[in-house]
């Protein structure tokens, strides 16, 4: 990166806008459940988020995962 910066005449840093807060977005959050490391997608799969919105979204995702795991465990116990 430093070599590229040394040869560039102009540098323009482009930021996305957070879809939840309207602030500058520094993170891309995957909205769909997919375990692939590389996953190509557009606005349906990803959303730009600010730092605070990103951390809130990560907590929401963890809560959803816990709820799903608990529901599966309860269902398997009932069928036993």
ROKOL-912350 format. One record per residue (C-alpha): residue number from 1; z, y, x. Coordinates in nm, 2 decimals. Example, Ala and Ser with C-alpha at 12.3 -4.5 7.8 and 13.67 -1.06 7.14 Angstrom:
NODE  kolfi       Z       Y       X
NODE      1    0.78   -0.45    1.23
NODE      2    0.71   -0.11    1.37
end
This chain:
NODE  kolfi       Z       Y       X
NODE      1    0.00    0.00    0.00
NODE      2    0.07    0.25    0.28
NODE      3   -0.27    0.20    0.42
NODE      4   -0.43    0.26    0.09
NODE      5   -0.23    0.58    0.04
NODE      6   -0.33    0.70    0.39
NODE      7   -0.70    0.67    0.31
NODE      8   -0.68    0.81   -0.05
NODE      9   -0.77    1.17   -0.10
NODE     10   -0.60    1.18   -0.45
NODE     11   -0.34    0.96   -0.61
NODE     12   -0.28    0.97   -0.99
NODE     13    0.01    0.77   -1.12
NODE     14   -0.04    0.66   -1.48
NODE     15    0.25    0.57   -1.70
NODE     16    0.26    0.40   -2.04
NODE     17    0.46    0.53   -2.33
NODE     18    0.74    0.32   -2.47
NODE     19    0.65    0.19   -2.82
NODE     20    1.02    0.21   -2.93
NODE     21    1.15    0.54   -2.78
NODE     22    0.85    0.74   -2.68
NODE     23    0.98    0.78   -2.33
NODE     24    0.80    0.67   -2.01
NODE     25    0.76    0.29   -2.00
NODE     26    0.83    0.12   -1.68
NODE     27    0.84   -0.24   -1.82
NODE     28    0.60   -0.47   -2.01
NODE     29    0.78   -0.69   -2.25
NODE     30    0.63   -1.02   -2.38
NODE     31    0.67   -1.02   -2.76
NODE     32    0.56   -1.38   -2.82
NODE     33    0.73   -1.70   -2.71
NODE     34    0.53   -1.86   -2.44
NODE     35    0.65   -2.05   -2.14
NODE     36    0.34   -1.99   -1.92
NODE     37    0.41   -1.78   -1.61
NODE     38    0.06   -1.62   -1.64
NODE     39   -0.03   -1.52   -1.99
NODE     40   -0.31   -1.29   -2.08
NODE     41   -0.27   -1.07   -2.38
NODE     42   -0.30   -0.73   -2.54
NODE     43   -0.09   -0.53   -2.78
NODE     44   -0.01   -0.84   -3.00
NODE     45    0.15   -1.02   -2.70
NODE     46    0.30   -0.73   -2.49
NODE     47    0.45   -0.39   -2.54
NODE     48    0.54   -0.12   -2.29
NODE     49    0.91   -0.04   -2.30
NODE     50    1.14    0.21   -2.13
NODE     51    1.44    0.07   -1.93
NODE     52    1.69    0.10   -2.22
NODE     53    1.45   -0.05   -2.47
NODE     54    1.36   -0.33   -2.23
NODE     55    1.72   -0.43   -2.18
NODE     56    1.78   -0.42   -2.55
NODE     57    1.47   -0.64   -2.62
NODE     58    1.59   -0.89   -2.35
NODE     59    1.93   -0.92   -2.53
NODE     60    1.76   -0.96   -2.86
NODE     61    1.54   -1.24   -2.71
NODE     62    1.85   -1.42   -2.57
NODE     63    2.03   -1.40   -2.91
NODE     64    1.72   -1.55   -3.08
NODE     65    1.71   -1.83   -2.83
NODE     66    2.08   -1.90   -2.89
NODE     67    2.03   -1.90   -3.27
NODE     68    1.73   -2.14   -3.24
NODE     69    1.92   -2.37   -3.01
NODE     70    2.23   -2.37   -3.24
NODE     71    2.01   -2.44   -3.55
NODE     72    1.84   -2.73   -3.37
NODE     73    2.18   -2.87   -3.27
NODE     74    2.32   -2.84   -3.63
NODE     75    2.01   -3.00   -3.78
NODE     76    2.03   -3.30   -3.54
NODE     77    2.40   -3.35   -3.62
NODE     78    2.34   -3.34   -3.99
NODE     79    2.06   -3.61   -3.97
NODE     80    2.29   -3.84   -3.76
end
